[in-house]
Amino acid sequence: MPSLDDSTRGRILFGGDYNPEQWPEETWQEDVRLMKRAGVNSVTLGVFSWATIEPRPGAREFGWLDRLMDLMHANGIGVVLATPTSSPPPWMGSRHPETLPRDEQGQTVWWGSRQQFCASSPTYRAYAAAITEDLAARYAGHPALTMWHINNEYCTHCWCDETARHFRRWLRTKYGALDALNEAWGTAFWSQRYDAWEEIIPPRRAQYMRNPAHTLDFKRFTSDALMECYIAERDIVARHTPHIPVTTNFMPLWSGQDAWRWAEQEDVVSVDIYPDPKDPLGGQYNAMLGDMTRSQARGPWVVMEQAAGAVNWRGVNHPKPPGLNRLWSLQSVAHGADAVCYFQWRQSRQGAEKFHSGMLTHAGEDGRTFKETSRIGSELARLSPHVAGSRISADIAVLHDWGSWWAGQQDGRLSTQLDYTEVVRAWHRALWESGRTTDFAHPEHDLTGYRLVVVPHLYLLTDAAIDNLLSYVRGGGTLVCGFLTGVADEDDRVRAGGMDARLRELLGIGTVHEWWPLDADESVECEGFLGTLWSEEFEPAGGEVVAAYRGGELDGLPAVVRNGRAWYVSTLPESDALRALLGRIADDAGAAPVLAGLPGGVEAVRRGELLFLLNHSREAVTVQVPGSHQELLTGERVSAGLTLERYGVAVLSRTTP
């Protein structure tokens, strides 16, 4: 199977989406000149080019793309060639309205934007396969081709009749018989029992709350239906070019795709990352997505898209201040990326994204953004021989599961204040701020290599996942579980006692009597800290009470319980308290920080033999580094104190390059 190494060839890829069909051909030569000046060695072509390649059904206009492929190769720039199937041309929706998705209310989602396709539509799939086949056949032997990029940001949901038929086929495969489906979905409730497969429809708009197990299976199905589209195109290009790796770009922590399952189908795992420049914890968000994508890839990965400056889809779209683009780009490399790319190369002058920044903005080559991206390109070229292909070792795993996330989003949940992603981010933040490197893992993955495993919040756990956690602790690992974990089985059926009995025994807690969610502005006092968002009423059953609730309805009941190497935290401690608690547990487990004694806002990451130091603060800081190193970005020797400027980065090597 081809890998990212086959594309990078010992380099860090640098570049981005290039949409030359938006510009006259005389601009292309200027683009190439500036790409070379910026250090660009990779561009993605064709992502939104379907109407240009196939202006009418069956037509093929490849001449412009031939010239571009040749132009890139002549200038030493590799091409990540995309199948253009994320944005069908208007003629498809006009001639084949059955390819258009319908929303939960049954309303048609029309053309005029992008991603207007039903993943279950045989007509859409046939057109997508045809253009992919012709694209692959034409460019299979082109020397510029380095990677295939299938579709773009798979995110389309559909509730149409064709989707209903596809959903029923998927359910037949999963359950075999209607009795099994009725049991799994609990259809005895509200007289929802199904007597024929044809009665089952997608969970469309209903009079009141919908069946949560039905909704959960539809989310699973939608992820699989989109993945079928990806696999169909992947198999076509792989047949023509078995030596060329294939990817598609995930969106950052998006709920619609089970990225653990998708990553197994990719040669290269890539993601689009867009932290908010105004977010004081944007660097932590960038680190978290890097850790998550690296874990899905099980090695180096690709930043397929990021913004060189402002985006255009937030309420207020702030630019990146000087230095921040460089900091976050090099931070991604520190967290395992072997490609740093942008949307897009040249900022569009027309269309919906004309205010979304590019590497080359409306200000042109004299603009600050282009100068900064050119510096990044130069520095990545300098780092490439020392870092490309190297790995990261982590002692800690954060468990994350899309199925649990989906189940927790049901209509009749205990608290709409509970945002799964924010809970995961809070726990990752605590570990990140304490200087510890983390992986992410699925709860059924092999966890034996980790000293500490943390479960911020997994409402749904399969029997296999629970057995895995028990085996991990019995094998000597340390486990910390957050609130509302292990409550439901894979069918979203609440387990007896409010949590799986095996898990309660492991954690040393008794039956959960009541869940006590907190209001947005509410907190609960615990011994030594304040808890937020959540609290629970239970009694210890063999576990040691580390901290109890103080005051209120839960006065004297346990908030944090320890049972040997297993811990349970029944609230969300405020950030300082969560950092201190997880830091204490990590120390006891032998999961030490990368570099102790760092100033606030400074991150240390070790990738291979290199030590990355990243200053996320707006002030210059001095970092004490033991031993003698060479700083690879400047070539200077470092033997004691190292000053990092605002948003500064240093990459240290113990050996002379």
LINTA-V231121 format. One record per pair of residues at least 12 apart in sequence whose C-alpha atoms are under 8 Angstrom apart, sorted by the first residue. I is the first residue (numbers start at 0). J is the second residue. D is the distance in Angstrom with one decimal. If there is no record, write none. Layout:
# LINTA-V231121
I_J_D / I_J_D
This chain:
# LINTA-V231121
0_241_7.7 / 0_242_7.5 / 0_244_7.7 / 0_266_7.0 / 1_241_7.4 / 1_242_5.6 / 1_243_6.0 / 1_244_4.9 / 1_266_6.2 / 2_244_5.7 / 2_266_5.5 / 2_267_6.3 / 3_244_6.7 / 3_266_7.2 / 3_267_5.7 / 3_299_7.4 / 3_300_7.5 / 4_388_6.8 / 5_145_7.7 / 5_243_7.3 / 5_244_7.2 / 6_145_5.1 / 6_146_6.3 / 6_243_7.6 / 6_244_7.2 / 7_337_7.4 / 7_338_7.9 / 9_383_6.8 / 9_384_6.5 / 9_387_5.6 / 9_388_7.0 / 10_337_7.5 / 10_380_7.3 / 10_383_5.0 / 10_384_6.8 / 10_387_5.8 / 11_337_4.8 / 11_338_5.1 / 11_339_7.3 / 11_379_6.4 / 11_380_7.0 / 11_383_5.4 / 11_387_5.9 / 12_39_7.8 / 12_40_6.2 / 12_41_6.0 / 12_337_6.4 / 12_338_4.2 / 12_339_6.1 / 12_340_7.4 / 13_38_7.3 / 13_39_5.2 / 13_40_5.6 / 13_41_5.8 / 13_338_5.9 / 13_339_5.1 / 13_340_5.5 / 13_376_6.4 / 13_379_7.7 / 14_39_4.9 / 14_40_6.3 / 14_41_5.0 / 14_42_5.4 / 14_339_6.9 / 14_340_4.8 / 14_341_6.3 / 14_344_7.1 / 15_41_6.9 / 15_42_5.1 / 15_43_5.9 / 15_303_7.2 / 15_304_7.0 / 15_340_4.4 / 15_341_4.3 / 15_342_5.8 / 15_343_5.4 / 15_344_5.6 / 16_42_5.8 / 16_43_4.6 / 16_44_6.4 / 16_46_7.8 / 16_304_7.9 / 16_340_7.7 / 16_341_6.4 / 16_342_5.4 / 16_343_4.7 / 16_344_5.8 / 17_42_6.0 / 17_43_5.7 / 17_44_5.6 / 17_45_7.9 / 17_343_6.2 / 17_344_5.4 / 17_345_7.1 / 18_44_6.5 / 18_45_7.1 / 18_46_8.0 / 18_47_7.8 / 18_343_7.9 / 18_344_7.8 / 18_345_7.9 / 20_48_7.6 / 20_51_7.6 / 21_347_7.7 / 31_71_7.7 / 31_74_7.4 / 33_364_7.7 / 35_74_7.9 / 36_373_7.0 / 37_369_7.7 / 37_370_7.9 / 37_372_6.7 / 37_373_4.0 / 37_374_7.3 / 37_376_5.8 / 37_377_7.2 / 38_373_6.3 / 38_376_4.7 / 38_377_5.9 / 38_380_7.5 / 39_76_7.1 / 39_376_6.5 / 40_75_6.9 / 40_76_4.6 / 40_77_6.0 / 41_76_5.3 / 41_77_4.6 / 41_78_5.7 / 41_79_7.0 / 42_76_7.1 / 42_77_6.4 / 42_78_5.2 / 42_79_6.0 / 43_78_5.7 / 43_79_4.5 / 43_80_5.7 / 43_81_6.8 / 43_148_7.9 / 44_78_6.8 / 44_79_6.4 / 44_80_5.2 / 44_81_5.9 / 45_80_6.4 / 45_81_5.1 / 45_82_6.6 / 45_83_5.8 / 46_80_7.9 / 46_81_5.1 / 46_82_6.3 / 46_83_4.8 / 46_84_7.7 / 46_85_7.5 / 46_148_8.0 / 46_150_6.9 / 46_151_6.9 / 47_83_5.2 / 47_84_7.7 / 47_85_7.1 / 47_86_6.1 / 48_83_5.5 / 49_83_5.0 / 49_84_6.7 / 49_86_6.9 / 49_87_6.3 / 49_88_6.3 / 50_87_7.2 / 50_88_4.9 / 50_89_7.9 / 54_88_7.5 / 55_90_6.8 / 56_90_7.6 / 56_91_7.9 / 68_141_7.8 / 68_143_6.3 / 69_143_7.4 / 71_143_6.7 / 72_142_6.8 / 72_143_4.9 / 76_143_7.1 / 77_143_5.0 / 77_144_6.2 / 77_145_5.9 / 78_143_5.5 / 78_144_5.0 / 78_145_5.7 / 78_146_6.9 / 79_144_6.3 / 79_145_5.7 / 79_146_4.6 / 79_147_5.6 / 79_148_6.3 / 80_144_6.7 / 80_145_7.8 / 80_146_6.4 / 80_147_5.1 / 80_148_5.8 / 81_147_5.8 / 81_148_4.3 / 81_149_5.6 / 81_150_6.6 / 82_130_7.8 / 82_131_6.0 / 82_134_7.6 / 82_147_7.7 / 82_148_6.4 / 82_149_5.2 / 82_150_5.4 / 83_149_7.7 / 83_150_5.8 / 84_127_5.8 / 84_149_7.8 / 84_150_5.1 / 84_151_7.8 / 85_113_6.9 / 85_114_5.1 / 85_115_7.9 / 85_116_7.8 / 85_150_4.8 / 85_151_5.6 / 85_152_7.8 / 85_153_7.4 / 86_112_7.9 / 86_113_4.7 / 86_114_4.9 / 86_115_6.6 / 86_116_7.7 / 87_113_7.4 / 87_114_7.3 / 87_115_6.9 / 87_116_7.2 / 88_110_8.0 / 89_110_6.1 / 89_111_7.4 / 92_109_7.4 / 92_110_6.5 / 95_122_7.7 / 97_120_7.1 / 97_122_7.9 / 98_116_5.5 / 98_117_5.4 / 98_120_5.5 / 98_122_6.5 / 98_123_5.6 / 99_115_5.8 / 99_116_4.9 / 99_117_5.6 / 100_115_6.3 / 100_116_5.5 / 100_117_4.7 / 100_155_7.9 / 100_156_7.2 / 100_157_5.0 / 100_158_7.1 / 100_159_6.5 / 101_117_8.0 / 101_157_5.3 / 101_158_5.5 / 101_159_5.2 / 102_156_7.5 / 102_157_5.8 / 102_158_5.7 / 102_159_7.5 / 103_157_7.6 / 103_158_5.8 / 103_202_7.4 / 103_203_4.6 / 103_204_5.4 / 104_203_6.4 / 104_204_5.5 / 105_158_7.1 / 105_159_6.9 / 105_203_7.7 / 114_153_8.0 / 114_154_7.6 / 114_155_6.3 / 115_155_7.3 / 116_155_7.0 / 117_155_7.2 / 117_156_7.3 / 117_157_6.0 / 117_162_7.6 / 118_155_7.5 / 118_156_7.9 / 118_157_7.6 / 118_162_7.8 / 118_224_6.2 / 118_225_5.7 / 118_228_6.7 / 119_161_6.3 / 119_162_5.4 / 119_165_6.4 / 119_224_6.7 / 120_161_6.4 / 120_162_7.5 / 124_228_7.0 / 127_232_7.6 / 128_231_7.3 / 128_232_6.2 / 128_235_7.6 / 131_232_6.4 / 131_235_7.0 / 131_236_7.2 / 132_235_6.1 / 132_236_7.1 / 135_235_7.4 / 135_236_5.4 / 135_239_6.2 / 135_240_7.7 / 136_239_6.4 / 139_239_6.0 / 139_240_5.7 / 140_240_8.0 / 144_243_8.0 / 145_243_6.4 / 145_244_7.6 / 146_243_5.6 / 146_244_5.2 / 146_245_5.9 / 146_246_7.6 / 147_236_7.6 / 147_243_7.1 / 147_244_6.3 / 147_245_4.6 / 147_246_6.2 / 148_245_6.1 / 148_246_5.1 / 148_247_5.3 / 148_248_7.7 / 149_229_6.6 / 149_232_6.9 / 149_233_6.8 / 149_245_7.3 / 149_246_6.2 / 149_247_5.0 / 150_229_7.4 / 150_247_6.6 / 151_247_6.4 / 151_248_6.1 / 152_247_7.3 / 152_248_5.6 / 152_249_5.8 / 152_250_6.0 / 153_225_6.8 / 153_248_8.0 / 153_249_7.5 / 153_256_7.9 / 154_255_6.4 / 154_256_7.8 / 155_225_8.0 / 156_221_6.8 / 158_201_5.8 / 158_202_7.7 / 158_203_6.8 / 162_201_7.6 / 163_199_7.5 / 163_200_5.3 / 163_201_5.7 / 166_200_7.7 / 166_201_7.2 / 166_217_7.4 / 166_220_6.6 / 167_196_6.6 / 167_197_7.6 / 167_199_6.9 / 167_200_7.8 / 169_220_6.9 / 177_193_7.2 / 177_194_7.3 / 177_195_7.4 / 177_196_7.2 / 181_193_6.8 / 183_212_7.4 / 183_490_5.6 / 184_210_7.5 / 184_211_7.9 / 184_212_5.1 / 184_213_6.2 / 184_490_6.8 / 185_212_7.7 / 201_214_8.0 / 201_217_6.7 / 202_214_6.0 / 202_217_7.3 / 208_410_6.0 / 208_411_6.9 / 209_410_7.2 / 211_406_7.2 / 211_409_5.6 / 211_410_7.3 / 211_491_7.4 / 212_406_7.8 / 212_490_6.0 / 212_491_6.0 / 214_409_7.7 / 215_402_7.7 / 215_405_6.2 / 215_406_5.8 / 218_255_7.1 / 218_405_7.2 / 219_257_7.8 / 219_402_7.5 / 221_255_7.6 / 222_255_6.2 / 222_256_4.9 / 222_257_6.3 / 226_261_6.9 / 230_264_7.4 / 233_245_6.8 / 244_266_5.4 / 244_267_6.6 / 245_265_6.1 / 245_266_5.3 / 245_267_6.2 / 246_265_5.5 / 246_266_6.2 / 246_267_5.1 / 246_268_6.1 / 246_269_6.7 / 247_265_7.5 / 247_268_7.2 / 247_269_6.5 / 248_268_7.3 / 248_269_4.9 / 248_270_4.9 / 248_271_6.5 / 248_303_6.5 / 249_268_8.0 / 249_269_6.2 / 249_270_4.5 / 249_271_6.2 / 250_270_5.7 / 250_271_5.2 / 250_272_7.2 / 251_270_6.5 / 251_271_6.0 / 251_272_5.7 / 251_273_7.7 / 251_288_6.7 / 252_288_7.3 / 252_420_7.8 / 254_401_6.9 / 254_404_7.6 / 254_405_7.4 / 256_401_7.7 / 257_400_7.9 / 257_401_5.5 / 257_402_7.6 / 258_295_7.4 / 258_401_7.8 / 259_295_6.1 / 259_441_7.4 / 262_295_5.9 / 262_296_6.6 / 267_296_6.9 / 267_300_6.5 / 267_301_7.5 / 268_292_7.0 / 268_295_7.2 / 268_296_5.4 / 268_300_5.5 / 268_301_6.4 / 269_292_7.2 / 269_300_5.9 / 269_301_4.4 / 269_302_5.8 / 269_303_5.7 / 270_292_7.1 / 270_301_6.5 / 270_302_5.4 / 270_303_5.5 / 270_304_6.9 / 271_302_6.1 / 271_303_5.5 / 271_304_4.4 / 271_305_5.9 / 272_285_7.0 / 272_288_7.4 / 272_302_7.1 / 272_304_6.2 / 272_305_5.2 / 273_285_7.9 / 273_304_8.0 / 273_305_5.6 / 273_306_6.5 / 275_317_7.8 / 276_317_6.5 / 276_318_6.8 / 276_319_5.5 / 276_320_7.7 / 276_323_7.9 / 277_317_6.9 / 282_327_6.8 / 282_615_6.7 / 283_428_6.3 / 283_431_7.0 / 284_424_7.4 / 285_327_7.0 / 285_330_7.8 / 285_331_7.3 / 286_330_7.1 / 286_331_7.0 / 286_334_6.9 / 287_424_7.5 / 287_427_6.8 / 289_331_6.0 / 289_334_5.6 / 289_335_7.2 / 289_336_7.5 / 290_334_6.3 / 290_335_7.9 / 290_437_6.6 / 290_438_5.6 / 290_439_6.5 / 291_438_6.6 / 291_439_5.3 / 293_334_7.4 / 293_335_6.2 / 293_336_7.5 / 293_438_7.7 / 294_438_5.8 / 294_439_5.6 / 294_440_6.8 / 295_439_7.9 / 295_440_8.0 / 298_335_7.0 / 298_390_6.1 / 298_391_7.8 / 299_335_5.1 / 299_336_5.3 / 299_337_5.7 / 299_388_6.3 / 299_389_7.4 / 299_390_7.0 / 300_335_6.4 / 300_336_4.8 / 300_337_5.8 / 300_338_7.0 / 301_336_5.4 / 301_337_5.9 / 301_338_4.7 / 301_339_6.6 / 301_340_7.9 / 302_331_7.6 / 302_336_6.6 / 302_338_5.8 / 302_339_5.0 / 302_340_5.7 / 302_341_7.8 / 303_338_7.4 / 303_339_6.8 / 303_340_5.1 / 303_341_6.5 / 303_342_8.0 / 304_339_7.8 / 304_340_5.4 / 304_341_4.3 / 304_342_5.1 / 304_343_7.7 / 305_340_6.5 / 305_341_4.6 / 305_342_5.9 / 306_324_8.0 / 306_341_5.8 / 306_342_6.1 / 306_343_7.7 / 306_355_7.8 / 306_356_6.3 / 306_357_6.9 / 307_319_7.4 / 307_324_6.1 / 307_341_6.9 / 307_356_6.1 / 307_357_5.9 / 307_358_5.7 / 307_368_6.7 / 307_372_7.3 / 308_324_7.3 / 308_355_7.9 / 308_356_5.3 / 308_357_7.2 / 308_368_7.1 / 309_354_7.7 / 309_355_6.0 / 309_356_5.4 / 310_354_6.9 / 310_355_4.4 / 310_356_6.0 / 311_352_6.6 / 311_354_5.6 / 311_355_4.9 / 321_371_8.0 / 322_371_7.6 / 322_645_7.6 / 322_646_5.7 / 322_647_7.3 / 323_646_6.1 / 324_371_7.7 / 324_372_7.8 / 325_371_7.2 / 325_372_7.4 / 325_375_6.0 / 326_613_7.0 / 326_614_7.9 / 326_615_7.8 / 326_646_5.9 / 326_647_6.6 / 326_648_6.5 / 328_375_7.8 / 329_648_7.6 / 330_613_7.1 / 333_604_6.2 / 333_605_7.2 / 333_606_6.1 / 333_611_6.2 / 334_391_7.4 / 334_604_7.2 / 334_606_7.2 / 335_389_7.6 / 335_390_6.7 / 335_391_6.8 / 335_606_7.1 / 337_387_5.8 / 337_388_6.9 / 341_357_7.3 / 341_358_7.1 / 342_356_7.8 / 342_357_6.3 / 342_358_7.9 / 343_356_7.3 / 343_357_4.8 / 343_358_6.4 / 344_357_5.2 / 344_358_4.9 / 344_359_5.9 / 345_357_5.2 / 345_358_6.1 / 345_359_4.8 / 345_360_6.2 / 346_358_7.3 / 346_359_6.1 / 346_360_5.1 / 346_361_6.3 / 348_361_7.9 / 358_372_6.4 / 378_632_6.4 / 381_631_7.5 / 381_632_7.1 / 382_631_6.9 / 382_632_7.4 / 385_609_8.0 / 386_606_7.5 / 386_607_7.2 / 386_609_7.5 / 389_606_6.6 / 389_607_5.2 / 390_606_5.9 / 390_607_5.4 / 391_605_6.8 / 391_606_4.9 / 391_607_6.0 / 392_436_7.8 / 392_606_7.7 / 393_436_5.4 / 393_437_5.3 / 393_438_6.1 / 393_449_7.3 / 394_436_7.1 / 394_437_6.8 / 394_438_8.0 / 394_448_7.4 / 394_449_4.8 / 394_450_5.3 / 394_451_6.5 / 394_590_5.6 / 395_435_7.9 / 395_436_6.9 / 395_437_4.9 / 395_438_6.2 / 395_449_5.5 / 395_450_6.1 / 395_451_4.8 / 395_452_5.7 / 395_453_7.6 / 395_590_6.9 / 396_437_5.5 / 396_438_4.7 / 396_439_5.1 / 396_440_6.1 / 396_446_7.8 / 396_449_6.6 / 396_451_6.5 / 396_452_4.8 / 396_453_6.3 / 397_427_7.4 / 397_437_6.9 / 397_438_6.2 / 397_439_4.7 / 397_440_6.1 / 397_452_6.0 / 397_453_5.0 / 397_454_6.1 / 397_455_7.5 / 398_439_5.7 / 398_440_4.9 / 398_441_5.6 / 398_442_5.8 / 398_452_7.3 / 398_453_6.3 / 398_454_5.2 / 398_455_7.3 / 399_423_7.9 / 399_439_6.7 / 399_440_6.2 / 399_441_5.6 / 399_442_6.9 / 399_454_7.5 / 399_457_7.4 / 400_441_5.8 / 400_442_7.1 / 400_457_7.4 / 402_459_7.2 / 403_457_5.7 / 403_458_5.7 / 403_459_4.6 / 403_460_7.0 / 404_419_6.4 / 404_457_7.4 / 404_458_7.7 / 406_458_7.5 / 406_459_6.8 / 406_491_6.5 / 407_419_7.8 / 407_458_6.4 / 407_459_7.7 / 413_516_7.0 / 414_516_6.3 / 416_518_7.3 / 416_519_6.5 / 416_532_7.2 / 417_532_6.9 / 419_456_7.3 / 422_455_6.4 / 422_456_7.1 / 422_571_8.0 / 423_455_5.6 / 423_456_7.2 / 425_574_7.2 / 426_455_6.1 / 426_577_7.4 / 428_578_7.9 / 429_574_6.7 / 429_575_7.7 / 429_577_6.1 / 429_578_4.2 / 429_579_7.9 / 429_581_7.1 / 429_582_7.9 / 430_578_6.5 / 430_581_6.9 / 430_582_7.1 / 431_602_7.8 / 432_578_7.3 / 432_600_7.8 / 432_602_7.7 / 433_578_6.6 / 433_582_6.5 / 433_592_6.7 / 434_592_4.8 / 434_593_6.0 / 434_594_6.9 / 434_595_7.5 / 434_602_6.4 / 434_603_6.5 / 435_590_7.5 / 435_591_6.7 / 435_592_4.5 / 435_593_6.0 / 436_592_7.4 / 436_593_7.2 / 436_604_6.9 / 442_460_7.8 / 442_464_5.2 / 442_465_8.0 / 442_467_7.3 / 442_468_7.5 / 443_463_6.4 / 443_464_4.7 / 443_467_6.1 / 444_467_7.9 / 445_467_7.8 / 446_471_6.5 / 447_471_6.2 / 447_474_7.6 / 447_476_7.4 / 449_476_7.1 / 450_476_5.5 / 450_477_6.3 / 450_588_5.8 / 450_589_6.7 / 450_590_6.2 / 451_476_6.1 / 451_477_4.8 / 451_478_6.0 / 451_479_7.9 / 451_585_6.5 / 451_588_6.3 / 451_590_7.0 / 452_476_7.5 / 452_477_6.3 / 452_478_5.0 / 452_479_6.4 / 453_478_5.8 / 453_479_4.8 / 453_480_6.0 / 453_481_7.9 / 454_478_7.8 / 454_479_6.1 / 454_480_4.6 / 454_481_5.8 / 454_484_7.9 / 455_480_6.1 / 455_481_4.7 / 455_482_7.4 / 456_480_7.1 / 456_481_5.2 / 456_482_5.9 / 456_483_6.3 / 456_484_5.4 / 457_481_8.0 / 457_483_6.9 / 457_484_4.6 / 457_485_6.3 / 458_483_5.5 / 458_484_4.5 / 458_485_5.3 / 458_486_5.4 / 458_487_6.2 / 459_484_6.9 / 459_485_5.5 / 459_486_6.1 / 459_487_4.7 / 459_488_5.6 / 459_489_6.3 / 459_491_6.7 / 460_484_7.7 / 460_485_5.2 / 460_486_7.5 / 460_487_6.4 / 460_488_5.6 / 460_489_6.5 / 461_488_5.4 / 461_489_5.2 / 462_488_7.3 / 465_485_7.9 / 465_501_7.6 / 465_502_6.8 / 469_502_7.5 / 469_505_7.0 / 472_564_6.8 / 472_565_7.1 / 475_564_7.8 / 476_564_7.0 / 476_588_7.8 / 477_564_4.8 / 477_565_5.9 / 477_588_6.4 / 478_564_6.3 / 478_565_4.8 / 478_566_6.1 / 479_565_5.9 / 479_566_4.6 / 479_567_5.8 / 479_568_7.5 / 480_565_7.9 / 480_566_6.1 / 480_567_4.9 / 480_568_6.2 / 481_567_5.9 / 481_568_4.8 / 481_569_6.0 / 481_570_7.2 / 481_571_7.7 / 482_533_7.5 / 482_534_7.7 / 482_535_7.8 / 482_567_7.4 / 482_568_5.9 / 482_569_4.4 / 482_570_5.9 / 482_571_7.7 / 483_569_7.5 / 484_498_7.2 / 485_498_5.3 / 485_499_5.8 / 485_502_7.3 / 486_498_4.3 / 486_499_6.4 / 487_499_7.8 / 496_509_8.0 / 496_510_4.8 / 496_511_6.0 / 496_512_8.0 / 497_510_6.4 / 497_511_5.2 / 497_512_7.6 / 498_510_7.4 / 498_511_7.1 / 504_540_7.5 / 505_562_7.1 / 505_565_6.7 / 506_542_6.7 / 506_560_7.4 / 506_561_6.7 / 506_562_5.5 / 506_565_5.5 / 506_566_6.0 / 506_567_6.2 / 507_539_6.0 / 507_540_5.0 / 507_541_4.8 / 507_542_4.0 / 507_543_7.6 / 507_560_7.2 / 507_561_7.0 / 507_562_5.3 / 508_537_7.1 / 508_538_6.1 / 508_539_4.3 / 508_540_4.6 / 508_541_6.9 / 508_542_6.2 / 508_560_7.6 / 509_537_6.2 / 509_538_5.4 / 509_539_5.5 / 509_540_5.0 / 510_537_6.1 / 510_538_7.2 / 511_535_7.3 / 511_536_6.1 / 511_537_4.8 / 511_538_7.7 / 512_535_7.9 / 512_536_5.5 / 512_537_5.6 / 513_535_6.1 / 513_536_5.1 / 513_537_7.3 / 514_533_7.9 / 514_534_6.4 / 514_535_4.6 / 514_536_6.2 / 515_533_6.2 / 515_534_4.9 / 515_535_5.3 / 515_536_7.2 / 516_532_6.2 / 516_533_4.3 / 516_534_5.8 / 516_535_7.8 / 517_531_6.8 / 517_532_4.8 / 517_533_5.2 / 517_534_7.1 / 518_532_6.7 / 519_532_6.8 / 523_548_7.3 / 523_549_7.8 / 523_551_7.9 / 524_548_5.9 / 524_549_5.3 / 524_550_6.9 / 525_546_6.4 / 525_547_5.6 / 525_548_4.3 / 525_549_5.3 / 525_558_6.9 / 526_546_5.2 / 526_547_5.6 / 526_548_6.4 / 526_549_6.6 / 527_546_7.5 / 528_572_6.8 / 528_573_7.3 / 528_576_6.1 / 529_572_5.9 / 529_573_6.1 / 529_576_7.9 / 530_570_5.5 / 530_571_5.3 / 530_572_4.3 / 530_573_6.0 / 531_570_6.3 / 531_571_5.1 / 531_572_6.0 / 531_573_6.6 / 532_570_6.9 / 532_571_6.2 / 533_569_7.2 / 533_570_4.9 / 533_571_6.3 / 534_558_7.5 / 534_569_5.6 / 534_570_4.8 / 535_553_8.0 / 535_558_7.6 / 535_569_5.8 / 535_570_7.3 / 536_553_6.6 / 536_556_7.0 / 536_557_8.0 / 537_556_7.0 / 537_557_7.2 / 538_556_6.6 / 538_557_6.7 / 539_557_7.0 / 539_560_7.4 / 541_562_7.0 / 542_560_5.9 / 542_561_5.3 / 542_562_4.5 / 542_563_7.9 / 543_560_5.5 / 543_561_5.1 / 543_562_6.1 / 544_557_5.7 / 544_558_7.6 / 544_559_6.1 / 544_560_4.6 / 544_561_6.5 / 545_557_7.6 / 545_558_7.7 / 545_559_5.3 / 545_560_5.4 / 545_561_6.5 / 546_558_5.5 / 546_559_5.0 / 546_560_7.1 / 547_559_6.7 / 558_570_6.7 / 593_605_7.0 / 597_622_6.5 / 597_623_7.8 / 598_620_7.2 / 598_621_7.7 / 598_622_7.0 / 599_616_7.9 / 600_614_5.9 / 600_615_5.1 / 600_616_5.3 / 601_613_5.5 / 601_614_4.5 / 601_615_5.9 / 601_616_7.3 / 602_614_6.5 / 602_615_7.5 / 608_652_6.7 / 608_653_7.6 / 609_650_6.6 / 609_651_5.6 / 609_652_5.1 / 609_653_7.6 / 610_650_5.7 / 610_651_5.0 / 610_652_6.7 / 611_648_7.2 / 611_649_5.9 / 611_650_4.6 / 611_651_6.4 / 612_648_5.7 / 612_649_5.2 / 612_650_6.4 / 613_643_7.9 / 613_646_7.1 / 613_647_6.1 / 613_648_4.7 / 613_649_6.7 / 614_643_6.5 / 614_644_7.4 / 614_645_6.6 / 614_646_5.0 / 614_647_5.2 / 614_648_6.4 / 615_645_7.4 / 615_646_5.3 / 615_647_7.6 / 616_645_6.1 / 616_646_6.1 / 617_645_4.7 / 617_646_6.3 / 618_644_6.7 / 618_645_4.8 / 618_646_7.8 / 619_642_6.9 / 619_643_5.5 / 619_644_4.2 / 619_645_4.9 / 619_647_7.9 / 620_642_5.6 / 620_643_5.4 / 620_644_6.6 / 620_645_7.8 / 621_640_6.2 / 621_641_5.4 / 621_642_4.3 / 621_643_6.2 / 622_640_5.5 / 622_641_5.1 / 622_642_6.3 / 622_643_7.5 / 623_639_5.7 / 623_640_4.5 / 623_641_6.3 / 624_637_7.9 / 624_638_7.0 / 624_639_5.5 / 624_640_6.2 / 624_641_7.1 / 625_638_7.0 / 625_639_6.3 / 626_638_5.8 / 626_639_7.1 / 627_639_7.4 / 627_653_6.5 / 628_651_5.7 / 628_652_5.3 / 628_653_4.6 / 628_654_6.9 / 629_651_5.5 / 629_652_5.2 / 629_653_6.4 / 629_654_7.0 / 629_655_6.6 / 630_649_6.3 / 630_650_5.5 / 630_651_4.6 / 630_652_6.5 / 631_649_7.6 / 631_650_5.6 / 631_651_6.1 / 631_652_7.0 / 632_649_6.9 / 632_650_6.6
